[in-house]
Amino acid sequence: MITSVIIDQALRLGLATLCGFLIGINRDAREKTAGMRTLALVALGAALVTMTAISVPEFAGHPDSLSRALQGAIQGVLAGIGFIGAGAILRRGKHEEMVRGVTTAATVWMAATLGIACGLANWSLVVIALVLVFVILMVAKPIEMWIIARFGEAPAGEAGAPPTGPESPPH
Protein backbone atom coordinates (compact mmCIF):
# COMPACT_ATOMS: atom_id res chain seq x y z
CA MET A 1 0.00 0.00 0.00
CA ILE A 2 1.40 3.38 -1.00
CA THR A 3 1.09 5.84 1.86
CA SER A 4 1.79 9.56 2.10
CA VAL A 5 5.04 8.69 3.92
CA ILE A 6 6.22 6.56 0.99
CA ILE A 7 5.27 9.29 -1.48
CA ASP A 8 7.21 11.85 0.59
CA GLN A 9 10.25 9.56 0.73
CA ALA A 10 10.10 8.91 -3.01
CA LEU A 11 9.82 12.64 -3.68
CA ARG A 12 12.84 13.47 -1.52
CA LEU A 13 14.98 10.71 -3.02
CA GLY A 14 13.76 11.35 -6.56
CA LEU A 15 14.42 15.08 -6.45
CA ALA A 16 17.86 14.55 -4.94
CA THR A 17 18.66 12.16 -7.77
CA LEU A 18 17.31 14.66 -10.31
CA CYS A 19 19.49 17.46 -8.88
CA GLY A 20 22.62 15.33 -9.20
CA PHE A 21 21.59 14.17 -12.65
CA LEU A 22 21.03 17.74 -13.89
CA ILE A 23 24.41 18.91 -12.60
CA GLY A 24 25.96 15.81 -14.16
CA ILE A 25 24.60 16.72 -17.59
CA ASN A 26 26.71 19.88 -17.44
CA ARG A 27 29.79 17.90 -16.41
CA ASP A 28 29.23 15.24 -19.10
CA ALA A 29 28.84 17.94 -21.75
CA ARG A 30 32.28 19.20 -20.77
CA GLU A 31 33.75 15.67 -20.68
CA LYS A 32 34.60 15.83 -16.98
CA THR A 33 35.33 12.85 -14.75
CA ALA A 34 32.13 13.00 -12.68
CA GLY A 35 29.00 13.01 -14.81
CA MET A 36 25.30 12.28 -14.67
CA ARG A 37 25.39 8.87 -13.03
CA THR A 38 28.09 9.77 -10.51
CA LEU A 39 26.47 12.99 -9.35
CA ALA A 40 22.99 11.45 -9.30
CA LEU A 41 24.29 8.66 -7.06
CA VAL A 42 26.10 11.12 -4.79
CA ALA A 43 22.97 13.24 -4.32
CA LEU A 44 20.77 10.16 -3.83
CA GLY A 45 23.18 8.71 -1.27
CA ALA A 46 23.37 11.96 0.66
CA ALA A 47 19.58 12.22 0.76
CA LEU A 48 19.26 8.61 1.88
CA VAL A 49 21.77 9.04 4.72
CA THR A 50 20.02 12.22 5.84
CA MET A 51 16.57 10.64 5.72
CA THR A 52 17.79 7.56 7.55
CA ALA A 53 19.22 9.71 10.34
CA ILE A 54 15.97 11.61 10.83
CA SER A 55 13.78 8.50 10.68
CA VAL A 56 15.41 6.37 13.37
CA PRO A 57 12.52 5.52 15.77
CA GLU A 58 14.46 5.91 19.03
CA PHE A 59 15.09 9.59 18.24
CA ALA A 60 11.38 10.40 17.97
CA GLY A 61 10.47 12.89 20.69
CA HIS A 62 14.10 13.49 21.60
CA PRO A 63 15.20 16.61 19.69
CA ASP A 64 18.71 16.60 21.16
CA SER A 65 19.32 13.00 20.11
CA LEU A 66 17.88 13.66 16.66
CA SER A 67 20.01 16.76 16.26
CA ARG A 68 23.18 14.87 17.16
CA ALA A 69 22.30 11.98 14.84
CA LEU A 70 21.54 14.33 11.96
CA GLN A 71 24.68 16.36 12.55
CA GLY A 72 26.76 13.17 12.60
CA ALA A 73 25.14 11.91 9.40
CA ILE A 74 25.75 15.19 7.56
CA GLN A 75 29.35 15.39 8.78
CA GLY A 76 29.92 11.81 7.66
CA VAL A 77 28.48 12.47 4.21
CA LEU A 78 30.60 15.58 3.70
CA ALA A 79 33.78 13.89 4.95
CA GLY A 80 33.18 10.92 2.66
CA ILE A 81 32.52 13.20 -0.28
CA GLY A 82 35.95 14.71 0.33
CA PHE A 83 37.48 11.41 -0.73
CA ILE A 84 35.41 11.25 -3.91
CA GLY A 85 36.23 14.88 -4.64
CA ALA A 86 39.91 14.24 -4.12
CA GLY A 87 39.71 11.49 -6.72
CA ALA A 88 38.30 13.98 -9.21
CA ILE A 89 41.26 16.32 -8.70
CA LEU A 90 44.12 15.03 -10.75
CA ARG A 91 47.60 16.46 -10.86
CA ARG A 92 48.94 16.25 -14.37
CA GLY A 93 52.57 16.83 -14.97
CA LYS A 94 55.33 17.47 -12.50
CA HIS A 95 54.22 20.88 -11.34
CA GLU A 96 51.50 21.86 -8.86
CA GLU A 97 50.19 24.45 -11.28
CA MET A 98 48.93 21.58 -13.42
CA VAL A 99 46.14 20.66 -10.97
CA ARG A 100 42.82 20.04 -12.72
CA GLY A 101 39.39 18.85 -11.62
CA VAL A 102 38.72 21.20 -8.72
CA THR A 103 35.41 22.40 -10.22
CA THR A 104 34.33 18.81 -10.79
CA ALA A 105 35.19 18.00 -7.17
CA ALA A 106 33.13 21.00 -6.08
CA THR A 107 30.17 19.77 -8.16
CA VAL A 108 30.41 16.39 -6.40
CA TRP A 109 30.32 18.22 -3.08
CA MET A 110 27.35 20.36 -4.21
CA ALA A 111 25.46 17.27 -5.37
CA ALA A 112 25.90 15.84 -1.86
CA THR A 113 24.73 19.01 -0.17
CA LEU A 114 21.71 19.20 -2.48
CA GLY A 115 20.98 15.60 -1.55
CA ILE A 116 21.10 16.53 2.14
CA ALA A 117 18.72 19.44 1.51
CA CYS A 118 16.36 17.11 -0.39
CA GLY A 119 16.56 14.58 2.43
CA LEU A 120 15.48 17.32 4.81
CA ALA A 121 12.74 18.45 2.38
CA ASN A 122 14.04 22.03 2.34
CA TRP A 123 12.67 22.69 -1.13
CA SER A 124 13.34 26.43 -1.32
CA LEU A 125 17.03 25.87 -0.57
CA VAL A 126 17.16 23.07 -3.14
CA VAL A 127 15.71 25.26 -5.90
CA ILE A 128 17.81 28.32 -5.07
CA ALA A 129 21.04 26.32 -4.77
CA LEU A 130 20.39 24.34 -7.96
CA VAL A 131 19.80 27.55 -9.92
CA LEU A 132 22.99 29.05 -8.49
CA VAL A 133 24.99 25.92 -9.35
CA PHE A 134 23.91 26.24 -12.97
CA VAL A 135 24.65 29.96 -13.03
CA ILE A 136 28.13 29.22 -11.74
CA LEU A 137 28.75 26.32 -14.13
CA MET A 138 27.29 27.89 -17.25
CA VAL A 139 27.61 31.65 -16.89
CA ALA A 140 30.71 32.15 -14.75
CA LYS A 141 33.15 30.61 -17.25
CA PRO A 142 32.42 33.09 -20.08
CA ILE A 143 32.61 35.96 -17.57
CA GLU A 144 35.88 34.61 -16.24
CA MET A 145 37.28 34.32 -19.78
CA TRP A 146 36.18 37.90 -20.57
CA ILE A 147 37.91 39.21 -17.42
CA ILE A 148 41.09 37.33 -18.30
CA ALA A 149 41.00 38.65 -21.88
CA ARG A 150 40.30 42.19 -20.71
CA PHE A 151 42.63 42.48 -17.74
CA GLY A 152 45.35 39.93 -18.31
CA GLU A 153 46.20 36.30 -18.52
CA ALA A 154 45.44 33.87 -15.74
CA PRO A 155 48.46 32.20 -14.20
CA ALA A 156 49.33 28.82 -15.75
CA GLY A 157 47.12 26.04 -14.43
CA GLU A 158 44.24 28.30 -13.47
CA ALA A 159 40.89 28.27 -15.20
CA GLY A 160 41.12 29.29 -18.80
CA ALA A 161 44.91 29.35 -18.94
CA PRO A 162 46.72 26.87 -21.13
CA PRO A 163 49.18 24.60 -19.33
CA THR A 164 52.83 25.49 -19.69
CA GLY A 165 55.98 23.47 -19.46
CA PRO A 166 57.33 20.36 -21.16
CA GLU A 167 54.10 18.40 -20.59
CA SER A 168 51.92 20.92 -22.43
CA PRO A 169 50.82 20.12 -25.96
CA PRO A 170 51.97 22.40 -28.75
CA HIS A 171 49.55 25.21 -29.62
ChimeraX attribute file (.defattr): number of C-alpha atoms within 10 A of each C-alpha:
attribute: neighborCount
match mode: 1-to-1
recipient: residues
	/A:1	4
	/A:2	6
	/A:3	8
	/A:4	9
	/A:5	9
	/A:6	11
	/A:7	11
	/A:8	13
	/A:9	18
	/A:10	12
	/A:11	15
	/A:12	25
	/A:13	23
	/A:14	18
	/A:15	23
	/A:16	32
	/A:17	26
	/A:18	20
	/A:19	25
	/A:20	29
	/A:21	23
	/A:22	18
	/A:23	23
	/A:24	25
	/A:25	17
	/A:26	18
	/A:27	20
	/A:28	14
	/A:29	10
	/A:30	10
	/A:31	10
	/A:32	14
	/A:33	16
	/A:34	24
	/A:35	23
	/A:36	21
	/A:37	15
	/A:38	17
	/A:39	30
	/A:40	28
	/A:41	20
	/A:42	27
	/A:43	31
	/A:44	29
	/A:45	21
	/A:46	30
	/A:47	32
	/A:48	21
	/A:49	19
	/A:50	24
	/A:51	23
	/A:52	15
	/A:53	21
	/A:54	19
	/A:55	13
	/A:56	11
	/A:57	11
	/A:58	9
	/A:59	16
	/A:60	11
	/A:61	9
	/A:62	10
	/A:63	10
	/A:64	10
	/A:65	14
	/A:66	19
	/A:67	14
	/A:68	13
	/A:69	18
	/A:70	20
	/A:71	14
	/A:72	14
	/A:73	20
	/A:74	20
	/A:75	12
	/A:76	14
	/A:77	22
	/A:78	18
	/A:79	13
	/A:80	13
	/A:81	22
	/A:82	16
	/A:83	11
	/A:84	17
	/A:85	21
	/A:86	14
	/A:87	15
	/A:88	20
	/A:89	17
	/A:90	14
	/A:91	13
	/A:92	15
	/A:93	15
	/A:94	11
	/A:95	12
	/A:96	10
	/A:97	15
	/A:98	19
	/A:99	17
	/A:100	17
	/A:101	18
	/A:102	16
	/A:103	16
	/A:104	23
	/A:105	22
	/A:106	17
	/A:107	23
	/A:108	28
	/A:109	23
	/A:110	23
	/A:111	34
	/A:112	29
	/A:113	24
	/A:114	29
	/A:115	36
	/A:116	29
	/A:117	24
	/A:118	31
	/A:119	30
	/A:120	17
	/A:121	20
	/A:122	13
	/A:123	15
	/A:124	11
	/A:125	13
	/A:126	21
	/A:127	15
	/A:128	10
	/A:129	17
	/A:130	19
	/A:131	12
	/A:132	13
	/A:133	16
	/A:134	14
	/A:135	12
	/A:136	12
	/A:137	17
	/A:138	12
	/A:139	12
	/A:140	12
	/A:141	14
	/A:142	12
	/A:143	12
	/A:144	14
	/A:145	17
	/A:146	12
	/A:147	13
	/A:148	16
	/A:149	12
	/A:150	9
	/A:151	9
	/A:152	10
	/A:153	14
	/A:154	16
	/A:155	14
	/A:156	15
	/A:157	17
	/A:158	14
	/A:159	16
	/A:160	16
	/A:161	13
	/A:162	16
	/A:163	19
	/A:164	16
	/A:165	12
	/A:166	9
	/A:167	12
	/A:168	12
	/A:169	9
	/A:170	6
	/A:171	4
